[in-house]
Amino acid sequence: MAEALGVAASAIAVIQISKEVISLCKFYIEALRSDAPTSLRAVLIEVSTLKSVLEGLEFISKCGTFTPALQNRLAASDGPIEGSRVAMTALEKLFPKQALQNGQNASKRQKVQAAFATLAWPLKQGQVQDLLQQISRHKDDIQLVLTTEATKDIKDIKAVSEEIRSILTDGTGSWMLRSQYWTDWLASSIRCLWVHGIPGSGKTILASWLIQNVLDHCKRVSTVSSPCTSAYYYCYFGHHQDEAAPFLRWIITQLSRRAEVVSTLMHDLFGRGGEPSISELLDALEQILQVFNCVYVVIDAVDESNPRDDLLDVIQALITDRRFPNLQILVTSREYIDIERVMEKVSVSVPMSNKLVEQDIRLNIQSILRSNTKFQSWPDDLLIEVEDAVSTQAKGMFRWAVCQLHELQRLKGDPQTFASHLKTLEADDSLRPEKQDLWKNLKFHSLFHVINSLRTWGQEISQSDDFYGRVKKLLCPSTQYLRCLGKLGFYEGVDRWVGLPNNMGLSAEKLVWTIDWNECLTDMDASLFLSLFLITNNMESPLLTRLIQEADLKAIFTNRIVLSKAGFIYTHNRSGEGHLIVETYEFDGPLVEMMVHFVGQDSRALQSLLVNHTGLYNPSMALLYFIGHCSSDVELQHIYKGTSFRLLQHLLKAGAQPNLPGYPLTPLQIAVAARNLQGVRLLLHFGADPNSIGDPLGSAWPPNSLIAAFERFHGMSPLRICGSGYCVSLAASFARDGNESALGVIQQLLLAYGGRDFQGNRVNH
């Protein structure tokens, strides 16, 4: 406790000196106004910042949260507090105190004294600058102590970076220097480079190596009349914040230190207090950039900013806004869709997987194979094979290549037998379910627990603005959160985990985890509604209830969603051969019309949505898209009669047109082609024309859409479709036996309603 009190007392002493210096700075600046030297403003800002840090230190030390080791470090005779005291005392002595004898109301005589003092100030500039550097260094040391955990994180990051650096051969990373886009960027022919790659590809190591080369470049080309400088900013995930404002503050601070000036705008912002806006920070950056001929900025790990919408907007502004013509930007990130959407418009893309990188990886592999004693006994031809296999499969990942060499050197046996091991190398091996248990895959593990949490704690989440806001960001199309399951290849291990999606509330038969949003064209509220609907499978869920209360539900239902998703198509030909086709299809249209593709025919949640919100969607289009998803199995149709049958019945009662004009196929044609017996009965009962063949001039469905699978039936009457022997169904429970029994009943129904067997004219689109 004594050590803590000692730290607090020492901090208070320096705070008192800081107050004196701040008072003196304000007096001279107020007295001289525009004639005040800019270095006075720098002193004011630096000392005020130190005072704030020390006040925080004083408070925390009194709370007793410091460890003895940290207390000793702070209170040491050569520690940062004592260093600050010495520097502040020396700085205070540079000010002539007699100028304040008459208090705050400065007289003409005092202003004259201040003016004379100012004349002597330039003679002390060197000493002032030296003291400010000392104060800044001690302040940074204190801040590190105040954020011990952050310090540890930084040390961990540094340790990892140094470890990776240690395994890289000198010259690896030079691939960028050999590229034309690097030369063009340094010459300002290109404004922005975007270096992107998958995790483990070495983006941060490359960035730190490039910034050193930028520093060297600036030293070579910078002159007194044409100064050139650089700055580096790392977006650290542990901050849990949008890095836009911190990034701008850091860059402005660094450039101000390099220029040894504080702009008028920065001084005004500081005097006003509070957090400056992004717009104000951009204005301040514009001012300080006028001091330099060219400034190179490296922004590393943009994907770690969470959220990052503001940061991406700032990056785009820095590149496209005419106020920043002398700013060169280099960005590194993972290949996330929201980042790509912005960067592809304003930058030159530099993927980490390219031929130049492969050359560097090969150079690195050669060095390890030649220097590691464990490989010296291996035959030359085998070493060449290792070099080729590892460098080819690495796909730009230095770390992966080194890990493979570590694995190879641990293998025991005849080196000639190692060739078989090389054939199994895959850069994304951890994502193959046959190689690794599903529950060990962090993507699935994370998603499973998130979905369970949303279903379990939906009430609590919906009542908290903070948590609800986080859920909205989590399910934003830019995160592609659901789609991570699509990379796990469930159906390669169907016997082990095909049932898990159902347990999570997802429809396994509809492959909803393969959703890949087109976020540029998709309405955000509509995508959020669909995601929550799929996850909760309950229209009464608290999360959906809140969304419905806050949003315009009619607008949501009619708003557009655009995405791709894997889907099943079952076909059956006249020879009795059945086929299951699994491909990726495009879905583009109003929300409700697309939703019928994402749930099973027995979904009570979908029934609740359509029944309870009649009038907010187009029932005709919902019918057209849903009719092909119903089972051809007569027994299953009987089982599902309480859901799919009632749903079709509701759509027809709600005004769905059984003879929908303007489309190449009618709902009845699709129902017959899918052997949907109950659907055929309902449509005929509600007045469907048994001889309608659709509109031959109607707009064709996109060839990559799911419903385009029915195009082979264009121009065929429903009875002709029966006689063709072909069947196409989108139902997950397609049954061949049920197909045949349903077919006979459907033919009898069509004949009873006056159906004819004919082929109409088909118009090619």
C-alpha positions in Angstrom: 0.0 0.0 0.0 2.9 2.3 0.8 4.2 1.8 -2.8 0.8 2.7 -4.2 0.7 5.9 -2.1 4.2 6.8 -3.2 3.1 6.4 -6.8 0.0 8.6 -6.2 2.1 11.3 -4.4 4.6 11.4 -7.2 1.9 11.7 -9.8 0.3 14.6 -7.9 3.6 16.4 -7.7 4.0 16.3 -11.5 0.3 17.2 -12.0 0.9 20.4 -10.0 3.9 21.3 -12.2 1.8 20.5 -15.3 -0.9 22.9 -14.2 1.6 25.7 -13.9 3.0 25.1 -17.4 -0.5 24.8 -18.9 -1.4 28.1 -17.2 1.7 29.8 -18.6 1.1 28.5 -22.1 -2.5 29.7 -22.2 -1.4 33.1 -20.9 1.1 33.6 -23.7 -1.1 32.2 -26.4 -4.0 34.4 -25.3 -1.8 37.5 -25.0 -0.1 37.1 -28.4 -2.8 35.3 -30.3 -1.7 35.0 -33.9 1.8 36.0 -33.0 2.3 33.1 -30.6 4.8 30.6 -31.8 3.4 27.2 -32.8 5.8 25.4 -30.5 3.8 26.9 -27.5 0.7 25.1 -28.8 2.8 21.9 -29.0 3.8 22.3 -25.4 0.2 23.0 -24.3 -1.1 19.8 -26.0 1.8 17.6 -24.8 1.7 18.7 -21.2 -2.1 18.6 -21.1 -2.0 15.0 -22.3 0.6 14.1 -19.7 -1.6 15.7 -17.0 -4.6 13.6 -18.1 -2.5 10.4 -18.0 -1.2 11.2 -14.6 -4.6 11.9 -13.2 -5.7 8.5 -14.4 -2.6 7.0 -12.9 -3.3 8.7 -9.5 -6.9 7.3 -9.4 -5.9 3.8 -10.4 -3.0 3.7 -7.9 -5.4 4.6 -5.1 -7.6 1.7 -6.0 -4.8 -0.7 -5.3 -5.0 -2.5 -8.7 -1.3 -2.3 -9.5 1.0 -5.3 -8.9 4.1 -4.7 -6.8 6.3 -5.1 -9.9 4.4 -2.4 -11.7 4.5 -0.1 -8.7 8.2 -0.5 -8.4 8.6 0.2 -12.0 6.6 3.4 -11.8 8.2 4.7 -8.5 11.8 3.9 -9.4 14.3 6.7 -9.5 14.8 6.1 -13.2 11.1 5.5 -13.7 8.7 7.4 -16.0 7.1 9.5 -13.2 10.4 10.8 -11.9 11.6 11.3 -15.5 8.4 13.3 -16.2 9.0 15.4 -13.0 12.6 16.3 -14.0 11.6 17.2 -17.6 8.5 19.2 -16.5 10.6 21.2 -13.9 13.1 22.1 -16.6 10.4 23.1 -19.0 8.7 25.3 -16.4 11.9 27.2 -15.8 12.0 28.3 -19.5 8.9 30.5 -18.8 9.4 34.0 -17.3 6.8 33.8 -14.4 6.8 37.6 -13.7 4.4 37.9 -16.7 1.6 36.6 -14.5 2.1 39.0 -11.6 -1.2 40.8 -12.2 -3.4 37.8 -12.5 -5.6 36.8 -15.4 -6.5 40.3 -16.6 -3.5 40.9 -18.8 -2.5 44.6 -19.1 -0.7 46.2 -21.9 2.5 46.1 -20.0 2.1 42.3 -19.5 1.4 41.8 -23.2 4.6 43.7 -24.0 6.5 41.5 -21.5 5.0 38.4 -23.1 6.1 39.7 -26.5 9.7 40.2 -25.3 9.6 36.8 -23.8 8.5 35.4 -27.1 11.5 37.0 -28.8 13.7 34.9 -26.7 11.6 31.8 -27.1 13.2 30.8 -30.5 16.6 30.7 -28.8 15.2 28.0 -26.6 13.5 25.9 -29.3 16.1 23.2 -29.3 15.8 22.8 -25.6 12.0 22.8 -25.7 11.9 20.2 -28.4 14.3 17.9 -26.4 12.2 18.2 -23.3 9.0 17.5 -25.2 10.5 14.3 -26.5 11.4 13.3 -23.0 7.9 14.0 -21.7 6.3 12.1 -24.6 8.5 9.1 -23.9 7.7 9.0 -20.2 4.0 9.6 -20.9 4.0 6.6 -23.3 5.7 4.4 -20.6 3.0 5.4 -18.1 0.2 4.6 -20.6 1.7 1.2 -21.2 1.6 0.5 -17.4 -2.0 1.7 -17.3 -3.0 -0.8 -20.0 -1.1 -3.8 -18.8 -3.3 -6.3 -20.6 -3.0 -4.3 -23.9 0.7 -4.3 -23.3 0.7 -8.0 -23.0 -1.3 -8.4 -26.1 1.1 -6.2 -28.0 4.1 -8.1 -26.7 2.4 -11.4 -27.7 1.8 -10.0 -31.2 5.4 -8.8 -31.4 6.6 -12.2 -30.2 4.6 -14.0 -32.9 5.8 -11.6 -35.5 9.4 -12.1 -34.5 9.0 -15.8 -34.5 7.6 -15.8 -38.0 10.4 -13.4 -39.1 13.0 -15.7 -37.6 11.9 -18.6 -39.9 11.9 -16.4 -43.1 15.0 -16.3 -45.3 16.6 -12.9 -46.0 15.0 -11.6 -49.1 11.6 -13.2 -48.6 9.1 -10.4 -49.1 11.3 -8.8 -51.7 8.7 -10.1 -54.2 6.8 -6.9 -53.6 9.8 -4.8 -54.5 10.2 -6.6 -57.7 6.6 -5.9 -58.7 5.7 -3.0 -61.0 2.8 -1.9 -58.8 5.2 -1.3 -55.9 7.4 0.9 -58.2 4.3 2.8 -59.4 3.0 3.3 -55.9 6.2 4.8 -54.6 6.2 7.0 -57.7 2.6 8.1 -56.9 1.4 6.7 -60.2 -0.9 4.5 -58.1 -2.7 6.0 -55.2 -3.5 2.8 -53.3 -2.4 -0.8 -53.1 -4.6 -3.5 -51.4 -2.6 -6.5 -50.2 -5.0 -9.3 -49.4 -4.9 -13.0 -48.6 -6.1 -15.8 -46.4 -5.1 -16.1 -42.7 -1.5 -17.2 -42.4 -0.4 -15.8 -45.7 2.0 -13.3 -43.9 0.3 -10.0 -44.6 1.4 -8.4 -41.3 5.0 -9.5 -41.7 5.0 -8.2 -45.2 3.5 -4.9 -44.0 6.1 -4.4 -41.3 8.8 -5.2 -43.8 7.4 -2.8 -46.4 7.2 0.1 -44.0 10.9 -0.3 -43.3 11.5 0.0 -47.1 9.2 3.0 -47.2 11.2 4.6 -44.5 14.4 4.0 -46.5 12.7 5.4 -49.6 11.6 8.6 -47.8 15.1 9.1 -46.4 16.5 8.9 -50.0 14.0 11.3 -51.7 13.1 13.7 -48.9 14.6 17.2 -49.0 14.1 20.3 -46.9 12.0 21.9 -49.6 10.2 18.7 -50.5 9.7 16.7 -47.3 8.5 13.1 -47.6 7.5 10.9 -44.7 5.5 7.8 -43.8 3.3 6.3 -41.0 2.1 2.8 -40.0 -1.1 1.9 -38.3 -2.1 -1.6 -37.1 -5.8 -2.4 -36.5 -5.7 -4.5 -33.3 -8.7 -6.8 -32.8 -8.5 -6.5 -29.1 -9.7 -2.9 -29.3 -13.2 -4.0 -30.3 -13.9 -0.8 -32.1 -14.1 0.9 -35.4 -10.6 2.1 -36.0 -11.5 5.1 -38.1 -11.1 7.8 -35.5 -8.1 6.2 -33.7 -6.4 5.7 -37.1 -6.9 9.4 -38.0 -5.8 10.6 -34.6 -2.6 8.5 -34.8 -1.7 9.7 -38.3 -2.3 13.3 -37.5 -0.2 13.0 -34.3 2.6 11.3 -36.1 2.7 13.9 -38.9 2.5 16.8 -36.4 5.5 15.4 -34.6 7.4 15.0 -37.8 6.6 18.5 -38.9 7.1 19.9 -35.4 3.9 22.0 -35.7 0.4 21.9 -34.4 -2.2 23.2 -36.9 -4.6 26.0 -35.9 -7.5 23.5 -36.3 -5.9 21.0 -34.0 -5.4 23.6 -31.4 -9.0 24.7 -31.6 -10.2 21.1 -31.4 -8.1 20.6 -28.3 -9.3 23.7 -26.7 -12.9 22.8 -27.3 -12.5 19.4 -25.6 -14.5 16.2 -26.3 -14.1 13.8 -29.2 -13.6 15.4 -32.6 -15.8 14.0 -35.4 -14.4 12.0 -38.4 -15.1 15.1 -40.6 -13.1 17.3 -38.2 -10.2 14.9 -38.1 -10.1 14.7 -41.9 -10.0 18.5 -42.0 -7.1 18.4 -39.5 -5.3 15.8 -41.6 -5.8 18.0 -44.7 -4.0 20.9 -42.9 -1.0 18.9 -41.7 -0.5 17.2 -45.1 0.2 20.7 -46.6 3.6 20.6 -44.8 4.7 17.5 -46.8 5.3 16.8 -50.5 4.3 13.1 -50.1 3.1 10.9 -47.2 3.0 7.1 -47.4 0.6 5.4 -45.0 0.4 1.7 -44.3 -2.8 0.4 -42.7 -2.4 -3.1 -41.6 -5.1 -5.7 -40.8 -8.2 -3.6 -41.7 -10.3 -6.8 -41.2 -9.4 -6.7 -37.5 -11.4 -3.4 -37.1 -14.8 -4.4 -35.6 -16.9 -2.8 -36.8 -15.2 -1.3 -39.8 -17.8 0.6 -41.9 -16.4 4.1 -40.9 -12.8 2.9 -41.4 -13.6 1.8 -44.9 -15.4 5.1 -45.6 -12.3 7.0 -44.4 -9.9 4.9 -46.6 -12.1 5.6 -49.6 -12.2 9.3 -48.8 -8.5 9.5 -48.4 -8.0 8.0 -51.9 -10.8 9.7 -53.8 -11.1 13.1 -52.1 -9.1 15.9 -53.9 -8.0 17.3 -50.5 -5.5 14.5 -50.1 -3.5 14.4 -53.4 -0.1 13.8 -51.7 -1.3 10.8 -49.6 -0.3 7.3 -50.7 -2.2 4.4 -49.0 -1.3 0.7 -48.7 -3.9 -1.5 -47.0 -3.6 -5.1 -45.9 -6.6 -7.3 -45.0 -8.2 -10.7 -45.3 -10.5 -11.2 -48.3 -13.8 -10.2 -46.8 -16.6 -9.1 -49.1 -17.3 -5.7 -47.4 -13.6 -4.8 -47.7 -13.4 -6.1 -51.3 -16.4 -4.0 -52.3 -14.7 -0.8 -51.2 -11.1 -1.6 -52.2 -11.8 -2.9 -55.7 -13.1 0.6 -56.6 -10.1 2.6 -55.4 -7.1 0.4 -55.3 -4.8 -2.0 -57.2 -5.3 -5.5 -56.0 -2.2 -7.4 -54.8 -3.1 -11.0 -53.8 -0.7 -12.7 -51.5 -1.0 -15.8 -53.7 0.9 -15.0 -56.9 3.9 -16.1 -58.9 6.3 -13.7 -57.2 5.2 -14.9 -53.7 5.7 -18.5 -54.9 9.2 -17.7 -56.0 10.0 -16.3 -52.5 8.4 -19.3 -50.8 10.5 -21.6 -53.0 13.6 -19.6 -52.0 12.7 -20.0 -48.3 12.1 -23.8 -48.7 15.4 -24.2 -50.5 17.2 -22.5 -47.7 15.6 -24.6 -45.0 16.2 -27.9 -46.9 19.9 -27.0 -47.3 20.5 -25.7 -43.8 18.5 -28.2 -41.7 20.7 -31.2 -40.8 17.7 -33.5 -40.7 17.3 -33.2 -44.5 21.0 -33.6 -45.4 20.6 -37.4 -45.6 17.7 -37.1 -48.0 18.4 -37.9 -51.7 18.5 -34.8 -54.0 15.6 -36.0 -56.2 13.4 -36.3 -53.1 14.4 -32.8 -51.9 13.5 -31.4 -55.3 10.1 -33.2 -55.0 9.5 -31.7 -51.5 10.4 -28.3 -52.8 8.0 -28.5 -55.7 5.1 -30.0 -53.7 5.3 -27.7 -50.7 5.8 -24.5 -52.7 3.0 -25.3 -55.1 0.5 -26.2 -52.4 1.4 -23.3 -50.1 -0.9 -20.9 -52.1 1.0 -17.9 -50.8 1.3 -19.0 -47.1 4.8 -18.9 -45.8 3.8 -20.2 -42.4 2.0 -23.2 -43.9 5.1 -24.1 -46.0 7.3 -24.1 -42.9 4.8 -26.2 -40.9 4.9 -28.8 -43.7 8.6 -29.0 -43.5 8.5 -29.4 -39.8 6.0 -32.3 -40.3 8.2 -33.9 -42.9 11.4 -33.8 -40.8 9.5 -35.7 -38.0 8.5 -38.6 -40.2 10.4 -41.8 -39.5 11.3 -44.5 -42.0 12.8 -44.7 -45.4 12.9 -41.2 -47.0 11.9 -42.8 -50.3 8.5 -43.6 -48.7 7.8 -40.0 -47.9 6.7 -39.3 -51.4 3.2 -40.7 -50.6 3.0 -38.1 -47.8 3.6 -35.3 -50.2 0.6 -36.3 -52.3 -1.7 -35.6 -49.3 -0.6 -32.0 -48.8 -3.5 -29.5 -49.0 -3.3 -25.9 -47.8 -6.9 -26.1 -46.5 -6.6 -29.6 -44.9 -8.2 -28.4 -41.7 -11.5 -27.8 -43.5 -11.9 -31.3 -44.7 -14.4 -33.2 -42.5 -13.0 -36.6 -43.4 -9.6 -35.4 -41.9 -10.9 -33.6 -38.8 -13.9 -34.0 -36.6 -16.6 -31.5 -37.2 -16.6 -30.3 -33.6 -12.9 -29.5 -33.8 -13.6 -27.0 -36.6 -13.8 -23.6 -34.9 -16.1 -22.2 -37.6 -18.8 -24.8 -36.9 -18.2 -24.7 -33.2 -18.6 -20.9 -33.1 -21.7 -20.9 -35.3 -23.4 -23.7 -33.4 -23.1 -21.9 -30.1 -24.1 -18.6 -31.5 -27.2 -20.0 -33.0 -28.1 -21.8 -29.8 -27.5 -18.6 -27.9 -29.8 -16.6 -30.2 -32.5 -19.2 -29.7 -32.0 -19.6 -26.0 -31.5 -16.0 -25.0 -33.6 -14.3 -27.6 -35.8 -12.6 -25.1 -32.9 -11.0 -23.2 -31.1 -10.1 -26.4 -34.2 -8.4 -27.9 -34.5 -6.3 -24.7 -31.0 -4.9 -24.9 -30.2 -2.3 -27.6 -26.5 -3.2 -27.3 -26.9 -6.9 -27.8 -29.6 -6.6 -30.4 -27.3 -4.2 -32.3 -24.5 -6.8 -32.2 -26.8 -9.5 -33.5 -27.7 -7.2 -36.5 -24.0 -6.7 -37.2 -23.3 -10.4 -36.8 -26.0 -11.4 -39.3 -25.1 -8.6 -41.8 -24.6 -10.0 -45.3 -21.0 -8.7 -45.2 -20.0 -11.2 -42.5 -21.3 -14.2 -44.5 -21.7 -15.8 -41.1 -24.0 -18.7 -42.1 -21.9 -19.6 -45.1 -19.0 -20.8 -43.1 -20.8 -24.1 -42.7 -21.0 -24.5 -46.5 -17.2 -25.0 -46.5 -17.4 -28.0 -44.3 -18.7 -30.4 -46.9 -21.4 -32.0 -44.7 -22.4 -34.5 -47.3 -18.9 -36.1 -47.5 -19.7 -37.4 -44.0 -23.4 -37.6 -44.2 -23.7 -40.5 -41.8 -22.0 -38.6 -39.0 -23.5 -35.2 -38.9 -26.2 -34.6 -41.5 -28.7 -34.2 -38.7 -26.8 -31.5 -36.9 -28.2 -28.6 -38.9 -31.7 -29.6 -38.0 -30.8 -29.6 -34.3 -29.5 -26.1 -34.8 -32.8 -24.9 -36.3 -31.5 -24.9 -39.8 -33.2 -26.8 -42.6 -30.7 -29.5 -43.6 -32.7 -30.4 -46.7 -32.5 -26.9 -48.1 -28.7 -26.4 -47.5 -29.3 -23.0 -46.0 -25.8 -22.8 -44.5 -24.5 -22.4 -48.1 -26.0 -18.9 -48.5 -23.7 -16.4 -50.1 -25.2 -13.0 -50.1 -24.8 -10.3 -52.7 -24.7 -7.6 -50.2 -24.5 -4.8 -52.7 -28.0 -5.6 -54.1 -29.6 -7.0 -50.9 -31.8 -5.0 -48.6 -30.3 -5.1 -45.1 -33.6 -5.5 -43.2 -34.8 -8.2 -45.5 -31.6 -10.2 -45.1 -31.8 -9.8 -41.3 -35.4 -11.1 -41.3 -34.5 -14.1 -43.4 -31.5 -15.0 -41.2 -33.5 -14.7 -38.0 -36.3 -16.7 -39.5 -34.0 -19.5 -40.5 -32.2 -19.5 -37.1 -35.2 -19.3 -34.8 -37.7 -21.1 -37.0 -40.4 -19.3 -35.1 -42.4 -16.3 -36.2 -43.1 -15.6 -32.5 -39.4 -15.4 -31.5 -38.5 -12.3 -29.5 -35.8 -11.3 -32.0 -38.2 -11.4 -35.0 -40.9 -9.7 -33.0 -38.6 -6.8 -32.3 -37.6 -6.5 -35.9 -41.2 -6.6 -37.0 -42.1 -3.9 -34.5 -39.3 -1.5 -35.6 -39.3 -2.0 -39.3 -41.9 -1.5 -42.1 -43.0 -5.2 -42.5 -44.6 -4.6 -45.9 -41.4 -3.0 -47.2 -39.3 -5.9 -45.8 -41.5 -8.5 -47.5 -41.3 -6.8 -50.9 -37.7 -5.7 -50.6 -35.1 -7.4 -52.8 -32.7 -10.1 -51.7 -30.0 -11.4 -53.9 -27.9 -14.5 -53.0 -26.6 -17.8 -54.2 -27.2 -21.1 -52.4 -26.8 -24.8 -53.1 -30.0 -26.6 -54.0 -31.4 -30.0 -54.8 -33.2 -30.9 -58.0 -34.6 -34.4 -58.4 -35.3 -35.7 -62.0 -36.9 -38.8 -63.3 -37.0 -39.8 -66.9 -39.2 -42.1 -69.0 -36.7 -44.9 -68.6 -37.2 -45.0 -64.9 -33.8 -43.4 -64.2 -33.6 -41.0 -61.3 -31.0 -38.3 -60.7 -30.1 -36.0 -57.9 -28.5 -32.7 -59.0 -26.8 -30.6 -56.4 -25.6 -27.2 -57.7 -25.3 -23.6 -56.7 -28.3 -21.5 -57.8 -29.1 -17.8 -57.9 -32.0 -16.3 -56.0 -33.1 -12.8 -56.8 -36.5 -11.3 -55.9 -38.7 -10.0 -53.1 -38.1 -11.6 -49.7 -41.3 -13.7 -49.3 -41.1 -15.1 -52.8 -37.6 -16.2 -52.2 -38.2 -17.6 -48.7 -40.2 -20.5 -50.0 -37.0 -21.9 -51.4 -35.3 -22.0 -47.9 -37.7 -24.1 -45.8 -39.3 -27.5 -45.9 -42.9 -28.0 -47.1 -43.9 -28.9 -43.5 -42.6 -25.6 -42.0 -45.2 -24.2 -39.6 -43.1 -21.0 -39.3 -43.6 -20.3 -43.0 -47.3 -21.1 -42.7 -47.5 -18.7 -39.8 -45.8 -16.0 -41.8 -47.9 -16.3 -44.9 -51.2 -16.8 -43.1 -50.8 -14.0 -40.5 -49.4 -11.4 -42.9 -51.8 -11.8 -45.9 -51.8 -8.6 -48.0 -48.2 -7.8 -47.4 -46.9 -10.0 -50.2 -47.8 -11.3 -53.7 -49.6 -14.7 -53.1 -49.5 -15.6 -56.8 -45.7 -15.5 -56.9 -45.4 -17.3 -53.6 -47.6 -20.0 -55.0 -45.7 -20.3 -58.3 -42.4 -20.8 -56.4 -43.7 -23.0 -53.6 -45.7 -25.5 -55.7 -42.6 -27.3 -57.0 -41.2 -27.9 -53.5 -44.1 -30.2 -52.4 -43.5 -33.9 -52.2 -44.6 -36.4 -54.9 -44.9 -39.1 -52.2 -48.7 -39.7 -51.6 -48.1 -40.9 -48.1 -46.0 -37.9 -47.2 -48.5 -35.6 -48.8 -51.1 -37.1 -46.5 -48.7 -36.5 -43.5 -48.0 -32.9 -44.6 -51.6 -32.2 -45.4 -51.9 -30.1 -42.2 -49.1 -27.8 -43.4 -48.2 -27.7 -47.1 -51.8 -28.5 -48.2 -53.2 -25.8 -46.0 -50.5 -23.4 -47.1 -51.4 -23.9 -50.8 -55.0 -23.6 -49.9 -54.4 -20.4 -48.1 -52.5 -18.8 -50.9 -55.3 -19.6 -53.4 -57.9 -18.2 -51.0 -55.8 -15.1 -50.5 -56.0 -14.3 -54.2 -53.2 -16.3 -55.9 -54.1 -16.6 -59.6 -54.1 -20.3 -60.6 -53.8 -19.1 -64.3 -51.0 -16.6 -63.6 -50.3 -14.7 -66.8 -47.0 -13.4 -68.1 -44.9 -16.4 -67.2 -43.7 -19.3 -69.4 -45.2 -21.9 -67.1 -48.4 -22.0 -65.0 -48.6 -23.3 -61.4 -50.5 -26.3 -62.7 -47.8 -27.2 -65.2 -45.2 -27.1 -62.4 -47.4 -29.1 -60.0 -47.9 -31.8 -62.6 -44.2 -31.9 -63.5 -43.4 -32.2 -59.8 -46.1 -34.9 -59.3 -47.6 -32.7 -56.6 -51.0 -34.5 -56.4 -52.5 -32.3 -53.7 -51.4 -29.2 -55.5 -53.0 -30.4 -58.7 -56.3 -31.1 -56.9 -56.3 -27.7 -55.3 -55.4 -25.8 -58.4 -58.1 -27.5 -60.5 -60.6 -26.9 -57.7 -59.8 -23.2 -57.7 -60.3 -22.9 -61.4 -56.9 -23.6 -63.0 -57.2 -24.1 -66.8 -56.1 -27.8 -67.5 -55.1 -26.8 -71.0 -53.1 -23.6 -70.2 -49.5 -23.7 -71.3 -48.4 -20.4 -69.9 -47.4 -17.3 -71.9 -44.9 -18.2 -74.7 -43.9 -14.6 -74.8 -43.4 -14.3 -71.0 -40.1 -13.5 -69.5 -37.9 -16.6 -69.1 -36.5 -17.4 -65.7 -32.7 -16.9 -65.4 -30.9 -20.1 -66.4 -29.1 -20.4 -63.1 -32.3 -20.1 -61.0 -33.8 -23.1 -59.3 -37.2 -22.8 -61.1 -35.5 -22.8 -64.5 -35.3 -26.6 -64.0 -38.9 -26.8 -65.3 -38.1 -25.1 -68.6 -38.1 -28.5 -70.5 -41.9 -28.4 -70.1 -42.4 -25.1 -71.9 -45.4 -25.3 -74.3 -46.5 -28.7 -73.0 -50.1 -29.0 -71.8 -50.4 -30.6 -68.3 -51.6 -33.8 -69.8 -48.7 -33.9 -72.2 -46.3 -33.4 -69.3 -47.9 -36.5 -67.7 -47.3 -38.5 -70.9 -43.7 -37.3 -71.3 -42.5 -39.6 -68.6 -40.3 -36.8 -67.2 -40.5 -35.5 -63.7 -38.7 -32.6 -61.9 -39.1 -31.9 -58.2 -37.6 -29.5 -55.8 -38.9 -31.5 -52.8 -36.3 -33.1 -50.5 -38.6 -36.1 -50.0 -38.9 -37.2 -53.7 -40.1 -40.8 -54.0 -40.0 -42.8 -57.2 -42.7 -45.2 -56.2 -45.0 -42.4 -55.0 -44.2 -40.7 -58.3 -45.8 -43.4 -60.3 -48.9 -43.8 -58.2 -49.4 -40.0 -58.1 -49.0 -39.8 -61.9 -52.0 -42.0 -62.6 -54.3 -40.1 -60.3 -53.1 -36.8 -61.8 -53.9 -38.0 -65.4 -57.4 -39.0 -64.3 -58.0 -35.6 -62.7 -56.8 -33.7 -65.7 -59.1 -35.7 -68.1 -62.0 -35.2 -65.7 -61.5 -31.4 -65.9 -61.3 -31.5 -69.7 -57.5 -31.7 -70.2 -56.1 -32.4 -73.6 -52.7 -33.8 -74.7 -50.9 -31.3 -76.9 -47.7 -29.3 -77.5 -48.1 -25.6 -78.1 -45.7 -23.2 -79.7 -42.5 -22.5 -77.9 -40.7 -19.2 -78.2 -36.9 -19.2 -77.7 -35.6 -16.4 -75.5 
